[in-house]
Amino acid sequence: MSLSVAQLFGLNMARTMMSCIVIFRITDKLFGVAEAREYDGDPAAIVREYDPFER
């Protein structure tokens, strides 16, 4: 998915699930979204993290 779609989806997931969510790069123009505790890929690929408990 595109970065803009991944960001909207990630923010919505974080607020709905009340869980930390990461957006990670798959290719130059392709991004993925996953729960932070479930993500086991390269930490350098993480583009953004959404923490619903952070202010």
C-alpha positions in Angstrom: 0.0 0.0 0.0 1.1 3.6 -0.4 2.6 5.5 2.5 -0.4 7.8 2.9 -2.8 4.9 3.1 -0.5 3.0 5.5 -0.3 6.1 7.7 -4.0 6.5 7.9 -4.5 2.7 8.4 -1.8 2.6 11.1 -3.2 5.5 13.1 -6.7 4.0 12.9 -5.4 0.6 14.0 -3.5 2.1 17.0 -6.5 4.0 18.2 -8.9 1.2 17.7 -6.8 -1.7 19.1 -5.0 0.5 21.7 -1.8 -1.1 20.6 1.6 0.1 19.3 1.6 -0.1 15.5 4.6 0.2 13.1 4.7 1.2 9.4 7.6 -0.5 7.6 9.1 -0.2 4.1 8.8 -3.2 1.9 10.1 -1.6 -1.4 10.6 2.0 -2.5 6.9 2.7 -2.9 5.3 -0.2 -0.9 4.7 -0.1 2.8 3.2 -2.5 5.4 1.5 -2.1 8.8 1.7 -4.4 11.8 1.5 -4.5 15.5 4.9 -3.6 17.0 5.0 -6.8 19.1 4.3 -8.9 16.0 6.9 -7.2 13.7 10.1 -9.2 13.5 11.7 -7.6 10.4 14.6 -5.2 10.1 14.3 -2.3 12.6 15.9 0.0 10.0 12.8 -0.6 7.7 10.5 1.0 10.2 9.2 4.3 8.9 6.8 5.3 11.7 5.5 4.1 15.0 2.1 4.9 16.4 1.7 4.6 20.2 -1.8 5.3 21.3 -0.6 5.9 24.9 2.0 8.5 24.0 1.1 12.2 24.1 
